[in-house]
């Protein structure tokens, strides 16, 4: 992958057909969810079978929410993820502990609704390998992400990044180009925006999402 190419992550994949769609479209990261309340939730056994077909074509990301060490042990043993995505209320100390214990790069999601939320990300600089700015869920929401909810992208205007970060929250094939233009993000993460129903990915929407991102950098080589 060219360093100038925007990173694309397709998250919440749960079938061989949609995983193939993401890989064939040229996604850089494929995400698997391990969170019982989610319609995208997988067991370690399901993840093992899906992960085996990735064959180094993309980075495998395991999404967890305030997971115990025992649960992380089972996920790592089954999937052998390249990245652990922490999408709960993990403190910087917990993030640091997980990173040290498992020796796997960590992506920490930060819920954003205001500039004050953005400031909270500073505590994770140098602790998490990558930050993921996602829309803060509504108070009544069951899921911490994957809710099809966007935040005000102007919050990221003039944001001085102190490390790698990606954008998530309410992205889909029709708005991702605008989101990238507005924020200058070098990576995007999508889940519900490429689904036909909660937890059911649409191969055509996956392909359209990746194509919309790649259209902004036509000189980047395909993978």
Buried (B, 14 or more C-beta within 10 A) or exposed (E): BEEEBBBBBBBBBBBEEBBBBBBEBBBBBBBBBBBEEBBBBBEBEBBBEBBEEBEEBBBBBBBBBEBEEEBBBBBBEBBBBBBBBBBBEBEBEBBBBBBEEBEBBBBBBBBBBEEEBBEEBEBBEEBBBBBBBBBBBEEEEEBBBBBBBBBEBEBBEEBEEEEBBBBBBBBBBEBBEEBBEBBEBBBBBBBBBBBEEBBEBBBEBBBBBBEBBBEEEEEBEEE
